[in-house]
Amino acid sequence: MTSDVDSQLLDEVRRLVAAEPDLVHEARERAASLSPPSPEVGALLRWAVQTVGAAAAVEVGSGGGVSGWWLATALPERGVLTSIEADPHAHSLSTTALEGSPVRARVRSILGDPSTVLPRLSDGGYDLVLLQGSPAATTELIQHARRLLRIGGVLLIRGALQPGDDADGLADALQTIAEEPGFSTAILPIDDGFVLATRVDQPAS
């Protein structure tokens, strides 16, 4: 979904609250086909990390390293972002993007299928999970996110309302998260559909 904000105003907003170093700008250009987050969406990712006080985070889909930079920048010094990418080219772009960045030490990059990697991660061991890429989310990924997140942790999904070949699967995934009592969920009409969901205690049966 495109923004109706005046371009000059948007540039000023980005300068004030979403400034990026050259390495991130260059990474976004290299990874344009992967739909990396815009600066303002990157700032939203940073805000989420800081608001939830995240020390351990997971991203599925690397966004060419752009999302990883925004997330890792907000983590504490000993915080860790586990970045899972199934596509070798996208994984390479992400690795290149973070080379030379002071946040590189906070990122654990894994090349592998999320369906294989995620089951190895600890239940309740994470404060934030970001899902992005193609498809942005599946029912399986949401179930993994629910398992991985501690109570009070946050699930973010980029591109949840994208049209195209993945639309039916995304619709199923959105229905799953909307009906899941373990999440309190909102969807914003930005970034092709941006989901924010907090992991909550399920009501007693």
C-alpha positions in Angstrom: 0.0 0.0 0.0 1.4 3.4 -0.9 1.6 6.4 1.4 -0.4 9.6 0.7 2.0 11.6 2.8 3.7 14.5 0.9 7.1 13.4 -0.2 8.9 16.4 1.3 7.2 15.9 4.6 8.1 12.2 4.5 11.7 13.1 3.9 11.7 15.4 6.9 10.1 12.7 9.1 12.7 10.2 8.0 15.5 12.7 8.8 14.1 13.3 12.3 13.1 9.8 13.4 14.3 7.3 10.8 17.8 8.4 9.8 20.0 5.6 8.4 23.7 5.3 7.8 25.0 4.9 4.2 25.4 1.1 4.7 21.7 0.6 5.2 20.7 2.9 2.3 23.1 0.9 0.1 21.8 -2.4 1.4 18.2 -1.4 0.6 19.2 -0.6 -3.0 20.9 -3.9 -3.4 18.0 -5.8 -1.9 15.2 -3.9 -3.7 13.6 -7.1 -5.1 13.2 -8.4 -1.5 11.0 -5.5 -0.4 13.2 -4.4 2.6 11.5 -2.1 5.1 11.3 1.6 4.4 13.1 3.9 6.9 9.9 4.7 8.7 9.0 1.0 9.0 12.5 0.3 10.2 11.9 2.9 12.9 8.7 1.1 13.8 10.8 -2.2 14.2 13.3 -0.3 16.4 10.4 1.1 18.5 8.9 -2.4 19.0 12.3 -3.8 20.2 12.8 -0.9 22.6 9.2 -0.9 23.8 9.1 -4.6 24.7 12.6 -4.4 26.1 13.7 -7.2 23.8 17.0 -8.9 24.4 16.4 -11.9 22.1 14.6 -11.6 18.8 14.0 -13.7 15.7 13.4 -12.7 12.1 12.2 -15.0 9.4 13.3 -13.5 6.1 16.3 -11.2 6.2 15.1 -8.2 4.2 18.5 -7.9 2.7 20.0 -7.0 6.1 17.9 -3.8 6.4 15.5 -5.1 9.0 18.3 -6.8 10.8 20.1 -3.5 11.2 17.1 -1.8 12.6 16.3 -4.6 15.0 19.9 -5.2 16.1 20.5 -1.5 16.6 17.8 -1.4 19.3 19.0 -4.5 21.1 21.1 -4.2 24.3 24.8 -4.9 24.0 24.4 -8.6 24.8 21.2 -9.0 22.9 21.0 -11.4 20.0 18.9 -11.4 16.8 18.6 -14.8 15.1 18.1 -14.1 11.4 16.8 -17.0 9.4 16.9 -16.9 5.6 16.1 -19.8 3.2 17.4 -18.1 0.0 21.2 -18.2 -0.4 21.2 -14.9 -2.4 19.2 -13.0 0.1 21.3 -14.5 2.9 24.4 -13.3 1.2 23.0 -9.8 0.8 22.1 -9.7 4.5 25.6 -10.8 5.5 27.2 -8.1 3.2 24.9 -5.4 4.6 26.0 -5.9 8.1 29.7 -6.3 7.5 31.6 -3.5 9.2 28.5 -2.5 11.3 28.9 -2.4 15.0 25.7 -4.4 15.4 27.1 -7.3 13.5 28.1 -9.1 16.7 24.4 -9.1 17.8 23.2 -11.0 14.7 23.3 -14.7 14.3 22.6 -15.4 10.6 21.3 -18.8 9.7 20.9 -20.0 6.1 18.1 -22.6 6.2 14.5 -23.4 5.8 12.5 -21.9 8.7 10.5 -25.1 9.1 13.7 -26.9 9.9 15.4 -24.1 12.0 12.5 -22.8 14.1 11.8 -26.1 15.9 15.4 -26.0 17.3 14.7 -22.7 19.0 13.7 -22.6 22.7 10.0 -22.3 23.7 9.3 -19.0 25.4 12.9 -17.8 24.8 12.2 -14.8 22.7 10.9 -11.3 23.1 10.1 -10.5 19.5 9.5 -12.4 16.3 9.4 -10.7 12.8 8.0 -12.5 9.8 8.6 -11.2 6.3 9.4 -12.2 2.8 7.4 -14.4 0.5 5.1 -15.6 1.9 5.2 -13.1 4.7 3.4 -15.6 7.0 1.9 -19.0 7.2 -0.2 -20.8 9.8 2.9 -22.9 10.6 5.1 -19.8 11.1 2.5 -18.2 13.4 2.3 -21.4 15.5 6.1 -21.3 15.8 6.0 -17.7 16.8 3.4 -18.4 19.5 5.6 -21.1 20.9 8.8 -19.0 20.8 7.5 -15.9 22.4 7.4 -15.2 26.1 4.2 -13.8 27.6 4.3 -10.1 26.7 6.5 -10.7 23.6 5.6 -9.3 20.3 5.0 -10.8 16.8 5.4 -8.5 13.8 4.4 -9.4 10.3 5.3 -7.3 7.2 3.4 -7.7 4.0 0.4 -9.5 5.5 -2.0 -8.1 3.0 0.0 -8.6 -0.2 -2.0 -9.7 -3.3 -0.7 -12.4 -5.6 0.1 -16.1 -5.4 0.5 -16.0 -1.6 -2.8 -14.2 -0.9 -4.8 -17.3 0.0 -2.2 -18.5 2.4 -1.8 -15.1 4.0 -5.6 -15.0 4.5 -5.5 -18.4 6.3 -2.6 -17.1 8.4 -4.4 -13.9 9.4 -7.5 -15.9 10.3 -5.3 -18.2 12.5 -3.7 -15.2 14.4 -7.1 -13.4 14.7 -8.7 -16.5 16.3 -5.7 -17.4 18.4 -6.5 -16.6 22.1 -2.8 -16.5 22.8 -2.4 -13.2 20.8 -3.9 -9.8 21.0 -3.7 -8.5 17.4 -3.9 -5.3 15.4 -3.3 -4.8 11.6 -2.1 -1.5 10.2 -2.7 -0.6 6.5 1.0 0.2 5.9 3.8 -1.7 4.4 1.4 -4.0 2.5 -0.3 -4.9 5.8 1.6 -4.7 9.1 0.5 -7.0 11.9 1.3 -6.3 15.5 0.4 -9.0 18.0 1.2 -9.4 21.7 1.6 -12.8 23.2 -0.9 -13.0 26.1 -2.0 -15.5 28.6 -4.9 -17.5 27.4 -8.1 -17.2 29.4 -8.7 -20.1 31.8 -11.0 -22.8 30.3 
